[in-house]
Amino acid sequence: MNYKDYYAILGVPKNAPEKDIKSAYRKLARKWHPDANLNNTKEAEDRFKDISEAYEVLGDSEKRRKYDVLGSDWQQASAQAEQQRRYRTSQNEPFDFGGFSNAGGAGSGFSDFFDMFFSGGGGARRTANANVGARRGQDLETTIELTLRDAYDGGKKSVSLQVEDACARCRGTGTENGRLCTVCHGTGRVLQNKKFDITIPRGIGDGQRIRLSGQGGTGTAGGASGDLFLVVKIAEDPTYKRKGSDLYVDLPVSLYDLVLGAEVKVPTMAGQVTMSIPEGTQNNRLMRLAGKGMPNVKGAAAGDEYVRLIGQLPQSLTDKERKLFKELSGLRNGKK
């Protein structure tokens, strides 16, 4: 029986916090999931089993403590545990050595090292924890893409999302009858599509979150479900650029509008408005429409809209137009 370095398998230091262990496990589980490695099934299955086994131990505070206690004495502990196991088995009794128990039943599907020290008693980690009492489901997080119009208008919206939830077959334990679940392959989690009715706060921004209470992971032993957090991603808009609560838009105008001044129509999220261009306005000037930007998600005043005036030079001049421009140039240069 070989020693299993669970920290090395997950690629984390021995003092890694629980969240780092969970993050490393999820990343490696996705990478080595057999369904994602159809051209390398055998290696993927072996790696996936090692990753799941490491998380079964390091992801449980009690098992992790026992694992750390073993340290360099694991061989001595193994020899003594094996001696007791053989004796108890001959007496048809379960055994418990130094807090490491084994009921002598079917193996876990993991390594001999795991079965020797961690598979007995309550079985896999999640099963043992579930028996303690009701546990709240895990909070889940996924991304939702919205248009700028969605964010401006807010309100009700139905969306279909792929979320990770507890495996229904093994009830999130990752095992069935002491073996890895054939549906989730030991992760205890599966991806599934769900439809949600959500309320979008007006003015919500990129990276902000919408919380759906009780729509997260399923609780165990009657525990409440966790929450689902939707991280908002605002799709690029063809007309507007957004900076905080302010909007920016380019407005093509004629050279004559800039030189002589004009009343022009400007698009806003609330519809077209009329804006006055002063006489002699420079090209690329930014003009401000107060309160025509995005609503403030916290209820404060709305942002502003900034209109960049893009002068359009006339093309394909007629002979008469060319003559008039030359006369105007002469006037401006003091030649006439």
C-alpha positions in Angstrom: 0.0 0.0 0.0 1.4 3.4 -1.1 1.1 6.7 0.8 -1.2 9.2 -0.9 0.0 12.8 -0.8 -3.4 14.5 -1.2 -1.9 18.0 -1.0 0.3 17.3 -4.0 -2.5 15.7 -5.9 -4.6 18.9 -5.6 -1.5 21.1 -5.9 -2.1 23.1 -2.7 0.2 23.7 0.3 -0.5 22.0 3.6 -1.7 25.2 5.2 -4.2 26.0 2.3 -7.6 27.3 3.5 -10.7 25.4 2.7 -11.8 27.7 -0.1 -8.5 27.1 -2.0 -8.8 23.3 -1.6 -12.4 23.5 -3.0 -11.3 25.7 -5.8 -8.4 23.4 -6.8 -10.6 20.4 -6.7 -13.3 21.9 -8.9 -10.7 23.1 -11.4 -9.0 19.7 -11.6 -12.2 17.7 -11.6 -13.4 19.6 -14.7 -10.1 19.2 -16.4 -9.9 15.4 -15.8 -13.5 14.5 -15.9 -13.7 11.3 -18.1 -16.5 12.8 -20.2 -14.1 15.6 -21.2 -11.2 13.2 -22.0 -12.7 10.7 -24.4 -9.4 10.2 -26.2 -7.6 9.5 -23.0 -10.1 7.7 -20.9 -7.9 5.5 -18.8 -5.5 8.3 -17.6 -8.5 10.6 -17.0 -10.3 8.0 -14.9 -7.2 7.4 -12.8 -6.5 11.1 -12.3 -10.1 11.9 -11.6 -10.3 9.1 -8.9 -7.2 10.5 -7.2 -8.5 14.0 -7.3 -11.9 12.9 -5.8 -10.1 10.9 -3.2 -7.9 13.8 -2.2 -10.9 16.1 -1.8 -12.9 13.5 0.2 -10.1 13.8 2.8 -8.9 17.4 2.6 -12.4 18.8 2.0 -13.5 17.4 5.4 -12.0 19.1 8.4 -12.1 16.0 10.6 -10.6 13.7 8.0 -8.0 16.4 7.1 -7.0 16.6 10.8 -6.6 12.8 11.0 -4.6 12.8 7.8 -2.2 15.5 9.0 -1.8 13.6 12.3 -0.6 10.6 10.4 2.4 12.4 8.9 5.5 10.3 8.7 4.0 7.7 11.0 1.5 6.5 8.4 3.4 3.2 7.9 3.4 2.3 11.5 -0.2 3.3 11.9 -1.1 1.3 8.8 0.6 -1.8 10.2 -1.1 -1.6 13.5 -4.5 -0.8 11.8 -4.1 -3.8 9.5 -3.3 -6.0 12.5 -6.4 -4.9 14.3 -8.5 -5.1 11.1 -7.5 -8.8 10.6 -8.3 -9.6 14.2 -11.7 -7.8 14.2 -12.5 -9.3 10.8 -11.8 -12.8 12.2 -14.2 -11.9 15.1 -16.7 -10.4 12.6 -16.5 -7.1 14.4 -15.7 -3.6 13.1 -12.5 -2.0 14.3 -11.4 1.5 15.3 -7.7 2.5 15.5 -6.7 5.9 16.8 -9.8 7.5 15.4 -9.4 5.7 12.0 -12.2 3.3 11.5 -13.2 0.7 9.0 -16.3 -1.4 9.1 -14.8 -4.1 7.0 -17.4 -3.9 4.3 -17.2 -3.0 0.6 -14.4 -0.7 -0.5 -14.9 2.9 -1.3 -13.7 2.6 -4.9 -10.6 4.7 -3.9 -7.1 3.5 -3.0 -6.2 1.0 -0.3 -4.7 3.9 1.6 -8.0 5.6 1.7 -9.9 2.5 2.6 -7.5 1.8 5.4 -7.9 5.1 7.2 -10.9 7.0 5.9 -13.6 4.9 4.3 -15.1 3.2 7.3 -17.7 4.4 9.8 -19.9 6.8 7.9 -18.6 6.1 4.4 -17.7 9.0 2.2 -17.3 12.5 3.6 -20.6 13.9 2.3 -22.6 11.0 3.5 -21.2 11.2 7.0 -21.8 14.9 7.2 -25.4 14.5 6.0 -26.2 12.1 8.8 -25.2 14.7 11.4 -28.3 16.8 10.7 -29.9 19.2 8.3 -27.4 21.2 6.3 -28.1 24.2 4.1 -27.4 23.8 0.4 -24.4 25.4 -1.3 -24.6 28.9 -2.7 -24.2 28.8 -6.5 -22.9 31.4 -8.9 -23.3 31.7 -12.7 -23.1 34.4 -15.3 -26.0 36.1 -17.0 -25.6 38.3 -20.1 -27.9 41.3 -20.4 -28.2 44.0 -23.1 -27.8 47.6 -22.2 -31.6 48.0 -22.8 -32.2 45.2 -20.3 -30.1 47.1 -17.7 -31.8 50.4 -18.5 -35.4 49.1 -18.4 -35.0 46.6 -15.6 -38.0 44.6 -14.6 -39.0 40.9 -14.9 -37.2 38.5 -17.2 -37.3 34.7 -17.7 -33.9 33.1 -18.3 -32.7 29.6 -18.8 -29.3 28.9 -17.1 -27.0 26.0 -16.7 -26.3 25.6 -13.0 -24.4 23.1 -10.9 -26.5 21.3 -8.3 -26.3 18.2 -6.1 -26.5 14.9 -8.0 -30.0 13.5 -7.6 -28.8 9.9 -7.9 -26.4 9.9 -5.0 -28.0 13.0 -3.3 -24.7 14.9 -3.5 -22.7 12.3 -1.6 -20.6 11.3 -4.6 -21.0 7.6 -3.8 -23.5 4.8 -4.0 -23.2 1.7 -1.8 -19.6 2.6 -1.1 -18.7 3.1 -4.8 -18.3 6.3 -6.9 -21.6 7.5 -8.3 -21.9 6.6 -12.0 -23.7 9.8 -12.8 -21.5 12.5 -11.2 -18.4 10.2 -11.0 -17.8 11.1 -7.4 -18.1 14.9 -7.6 -21.5 14.9 -6.0 -22.4 17.7 -8.5 -24.0 17.8 -11.9 -24.8 20.5 -14.5 -28.4 21.0 -15.5 -30.5 23.6 -17.2 -33.1 25.5 -15.2 -35.5 28.3 -16.0 -35.7 31.2 -13.6 -37.9 34.3 -13.3 -35.7 37.2 -12.3 -36.1 40.8 -11.5 -33.5 43.1 -13.0 -32.7 46.2 -11.0 -32.8 49.3 -13.2 -29.3 50.6 -13.9 -27.5 47.4 -12.9 -23.9 47.4 -14.0 -21.4 44.9 -15.4 -20.0 42.6 -12.7 -22.8 43.3 -10.2 -24.8 40.4 -8.9 -28.5 39.4 -8.7 -29.4 37.1 -5.8 -32.1 34.5 -6.1 -32.9 33.4 -2.6 -33.3 29.6 -2.2 -32.5 28.8 -5.8 -29.0 27.5 -5.1 -27.8 24.0 -4.2 -30.3 21.6 -2.6 -30.0 21.1 1.2 -29.4 17.8 2.8 -31.5 16.1 5.5 -34.2 18.6 5.2 -31.9 21.6 5.2 -32.8 24.8 3.3 -31.5 25.3 -0.2 -28.7 27.8 -0.8 -28.9 30.9 -2.9 -28.1 31.5 -6.6 -26.0 34.5 -7.5 -26.2 35.8 -11.1 -23.1 37.8 -12.1 -24.2 40.3 -14.7 -22.3 40.7 -17.9 -23.5 43.6 -20.1 -23.2 42.9 -23.8 -21.5 45.6 -26.0 -24.1 48.0 -27.4 -23.8 49.1 -31.1 -24.9 52.7 -30.2 -23.8 53.6 -26.7 -20.6 53.3 -24.6 -21.2 53.1 -20.9 -19.0 54.6 -18.2 -20.6 54.1 -14.8 -24.0 55.7 -15.1 -23.0 57.9 -18.0 -23.6 57.1 -21.7 -21.5 58.2 -24.7 -22.8 58.4 -28.2 -21.3 59.6 -31.5 -23.6 61.8 -33.6 -22.7 62.5 -37.3 -23.6 66.1 -38.2 -22.9 68.2 -41.3 -20.2 70.7 -41.6 -22.9 73.4 -42.0 -24.5 72.4 -38.7 -21.1 73.0 -36.9 -20.4 76.2 -38.7 -23.9 77.8 -38.7 -25.5 76.0 -35.7 -28.5 73.8 -35.8 -31.2 71.9 -34.0 -30.5 68.2 -34.3 -32.2 64.9 -33.2 -30.2 62.9 -30.7 -31.0 59.2 -29.7 -31.3 58.5 -26.0 -32.4 55.4 -24.2 -35.7 57.2 -23.5 -36.2 58.2 -27.1 -35.1 61.0 -29.4 -34.6 64.5 -28.1 -33.8 67.8 -29.8 -30.4 69.4 -29.0 -29.1 72.8 -30.1 -25.6 73.0 -31.7 -24.2 76.5 -31.1 -22.7 78.4 -34.1 -19.0 77.7 -34.7 -18.9 74.4 -32.8 -15.6 72.5 -33.2 -15.5 69.0 -34.5 -15.5 66.2 -31.9 -16.9 68.4 -29.2 -18.7 66.6 -26.4 -22.1 68.0 -25.5 -24.0 67.0 -22.3 -27.6 65.9 -22.0 -28.2 66.0 -18.2 -30.1 63.0 -16.8 -30.3 61.1 -20.0 -27.8 58.4 -19.0 -28.4 55.2 -17.1 -30.7 55.0 -14.0 -28.8 54.7 -10.7 -29.2 51.2 -9.3 -29.1 52.7 -5.7 -31.9 55.1 -6.5 -29.8 58.3 -6.8 -30.0 60.6 -9.8 -29.6 59.2 -13.3 -26.3 59.6 -15.2 -25.8 61.9 -18.2 -25.5 61.3 -21.9 -22.5 62.8 -23.7 -22.9 63.4 -27.4 -19.7 63.6 -29.5 -20.3 65.7 -32.7 -18.7 64.1 -35.7 -18.5 66.6 -38.6 -19.2 65.1 -42.0 -17.4 66.8 -44.9 -19.3 67.1 -48.2 -18.1 64.9 -51.0 -18.4 65.0 -54.8 -18.7 68.7 -54.9 -20.3 70.3 -57.9 -18.5 73.0 -59.8 -20.7 75.7 -58.2 -20.0 74.3 -54.7 -16.3 74.1 -55.3 -16.3 77.8 -56.5 -18.2 78.9 -53.4 -15.8 77.1 -51.1 -12.9 78.8 -52.9 -14.6 82.2 -52.4 -15.2 81.4 -48.7 -11.6 80.4 -48.3 -10.5 83.6 -49.9 -12.7 85.6 -47.6 -11.3 83.8 -44.5 -7.7 84.3 -45.6 -8.3 88.1 -46.4 -7.8 87.7 -50.1 -11.1 89.3 -51.0 
